[in-house]
């Protein structure tokens, strides 16, 4: 099966993914460091990157949560190309 995005360049092969509720199970207390990873999320992102997709992670988390967010992603084994904090909510 031919990939419909193959001729669209990098922009056509970019996947934008929210963190909370998609990669991380949200917590009512907003303790981001203690969130669990959504089952299967790490493997799904790895498969996308293996197929040549650029993975951009977006989150509404405040910029002062950058280190905490990067540490959480690394601890759970998430692979990505770009991380954007402070998206409009």
N, C-alpha and C positions, 0 to 999 in steps of 0.2 A: 504494500500500500504506500502510495506516495504521500509524503508529508506536505500538507497544504501551505505550511509556513516556510518551506525550504528556500523559496526564492525571495523572501521578504527581508533578508538581512537580519542584523542583530535585533532590531526593534520588533520584528515579527517573531523572534524567538526569545522574547523576554516574558517571564512569568512574574507577576507581582502578587505577593502573598502577605496577608495580615498575620500578625503573630498571635495575639490574644483571641482565643476562640477557634483558631485554625491550626496553629502549631502548639500553642500552650492552652491547657485547661484553665480558664480564668478562675480566680479566687475572689470571693466577696470582700476580703480584707486587703486586696491589692498588693499582697506580698508576692511580687513577681519572682523573687528568687526561689520561692517554694513551690511554684507552679509545676505541675506534672506535664510532660509532653503528651500531645494527642497520639494515641497508638497509631502507628503506621506513617506518621508525618515525616520522620527522619528518612525512612526508606523512600518515600514518595519524592522528596526533594532530591535525593541522590540519583534516583532514576531520571528525573528531569535533567539534571546537570550532565549525567552520562550521555543523554541524547542531544546535548549541545545547547540546552536552554540556559539563558542567563536568569538567575534567580535573584529578585529584588525583594527584600523583606520590608514591609511597611508596618508602622505601629503608631498609635496615638499616644504612646508613652512620652512623657516629658524628656527633654534633652538631658536633664540631670540623672536619668536612668540609663544612660548609654553604657557605662561600664558594667552595671548589673545585668543589662540585657545581653551584652556580648558574652559575659561569663556564663549566663544561663544557656545561651545557644551553643557555646563550646562544650559545656558540661553534658549536654544532651546529644552532642554529635551532629548538630545541624550544619550543613554546608550551604553557603550562599555567596553571592558575588557583591551585593550592595545591601546596606542597611539604612533605612530612612526613618528617623524618629520625628514625632510631632506632626503627623499628618492631620489634616482637618478632620474633626469628628462630627 
